[in-house]
Amino acid sequence: MVKVDTSMVEKLIRGKEKVVIELGCGSEKLDPDAIGIDRVDLPGVDIVCNLEEGLPFFPDECADMVFSSHFLEHMSNVSLLMSESFRILKKGGLMKGKVPHFSNPYYYSDYTHRTPFGLYSFSYFSKESPFKRKVPTFYNSLNFRITRMKIVFYSPFFTRNIFRKGLTWLFNSSRFMQERYEDGLCYLFPAYELEFELEKR
């Protein structure tokens, strides 16, 4: 993998009122002003690198936001990338994104998927989870605040999607309903994805 030129990264950051980093951006960034990172040199990519090795070319506390859409599930070393994202975020900065829910049948169709995610996955990176079920937090020293966690139901088939919009409302109506869903109903009503937002304390 090509070594990233830190002076080039400094130029990308310099002068930006808000530094936004998009992980795994592919050929078209969701935010055209974001610094796009991917391992393939595509038109929308500003930095080509292997994100399995982290983000060592970014200085500490340089970013206002790190986000990704259907990218983290492709990573083998999620813990490292979460640690690196925490390191480069400013205090109060946000890590936002979408990942497939583990019950999504399409998740298993993609052979490049490495890591499944569920309702509690990001609680492992927070010392104060908003959920009743608690998970071990001694694997790392990170302390993100979970500000948003939404279970999304979706189908590419129109008539099914109407029903699934109702499920999205129902199972996100309270934390209790979110946990009730994950505690047994997820195999009856497979979800599509999770939307998350984490704040660096």
N, C-alpha and C positions, 0 to 999 in steps of 0.2 A: 504494500500500500504506500502511496506517495506521502512523504512527510509534509505536514502542513507548515507553511511559512508564517511564523508568528507576526512578522511585520505586516503581512497582507491582512491578517486578522485584525490587527490594530487599526489599519486603514478602514476596514469595514465597520468597526465600532465607532471610530472617531467622528465627532460631529453629529451623531444621531441623538435626537431628543429622547427617543425611547428605543432601547436595544431589545429586539425580539428575535429569538432563535427558533427556527423550525427544523426539527429532527426528522430525517427520512422524507424530505420534501418531494422527491421525485422530479418529474419534468415541469411541474407547475406548482409554484408556492401558493398556499392558501392566502397568505399575506404577502403581497408583492414587495413590501418594504422590509420583510424579515430577512435574516441571514439564513439561507437555505443550506442544509448539510445532507449529504447522501454519499453512499459508497460508489455510486455510478456517476460519471461525468455527463450530466444531462443539462439542457438549456436553463432550467431554473435553479441549478445548484451553484452556490457560491464557494463552498468548501467541500472538496472530495476527500473522504477519509473513512476509516473503519470505526464506526461508533462503538463496537465491542471493546475498543481500547480507550474509551472515555473521551473527554474533551480537554486534554492537557494544554492545548494551544490557546485556551481562553483564560484570562486572568480572573482571580477571585472577585466575586460580587460585581460583575460587569453588566449583567443582563436584567431587564425588567420582566421578561417573560420567556419561558421555554415551552414550546408546545409541539404536539405531534398528532397526527390522525392515522390510526391503524398502522402504527409503526412499532410500538414497544413489544408487541407479540412476536416480532421477528428477531428479537434480541435474546441471546443466551444468558448474558450477564446483565440482567435488569438492575441488580443491586448496585453495580458500578455506575451505570448511567444515572440512576436516581441520586447517588452520592455526588456525582459530578454536576448534575443539574442543580442540586442544593448548593454546592460550592460556588457556582458562577452566578447564582441569583442574588440580587440585592435583597436586603431585609425588606420584607413586605412584597417581594416579587412573587409571581405566580408561575406554577407549572400546570398546564392545561392540556387536555387531550381526549381522545377516544380510543378505546381498545375493544376488540370483540369480547363478549361475555363467553365464559367457558361452555355454556349450553348451546351456543350458536352452532348449528350443524355445518355451516359453511366454514367454520374455523378449521375443521379437520380436512377440508378439501385442498387447502393450500399447504404444500409440502415445505414451504419456507417458514411456516409458523413454528416457533420454538417454545413460547411461554404462554400458558393460559391465565386469564384474569377473572376474578370474581369480586363480589361486593366488598370483601375484607382485604383484598390484596394490598391496597395502598395504606391500610391501617398498620401494616408492618413498618411503615416509614413515618409514623406519628406516635407521639407519647400519650396523646389524648384522643382516642378514637371516639367518634360520635355514636358508635353502635353499642348495644348492650353486650353482645358477644365480644370478648376481648381476645387479642392475639399476642404472642410474644413480641416484644420490641427490643430485646437485647441483642439481636443480630447486627444492629448498626446503631449509630448515635444520631441519626436524623430525627428531626422533629418538625415535619410539615404539619400545618393545620388543614384538615380536610374541610374545605368550604363548599364543595359541591360533589355529590355522587348521585348520578341518575342512571337507572336501568332503562334502556331503550328497547322497545319491541318494534320490529319492522319486517315487512315482507315485500319483495319486488312485485308480488302479485296484488293488484289493486284491491280486490274484494277482501282478501285476508288482511291487508294492511289497515283497513278501517277498524277491524276487530282489534288489531294489535295496538292501535293508537289508544283504544280504551284500556288495554292492559298497562300501557305506559302510564296513564293517569292513575289507575287503581294502585299499582304496586309502588308508585312514588308519592302516594298521598301522605305517607308518614314513614319514619324510620322503622316503626314496628312492621309495617307492610313490606318494606324492603327486606327486612330480616326474615319475615315469614315466607316471602317468596324464595329466598335462597335456601331456606331450611326445609326444602322438600317439593316446592311447586315448580322449581326451575326445569324439571324434566317433563312436566306436564305442559308447561308453556315456555318453550325455549326463548330466551332473550336474544337480541341482535348484538347490542354493544353496551358499554358503560361510558358515560361522559364524566370526567373527573376534573376537579380544580383543587389544587393544593397551594397553600401560601407558606412561604418561608418565614418562620418566626424571627 
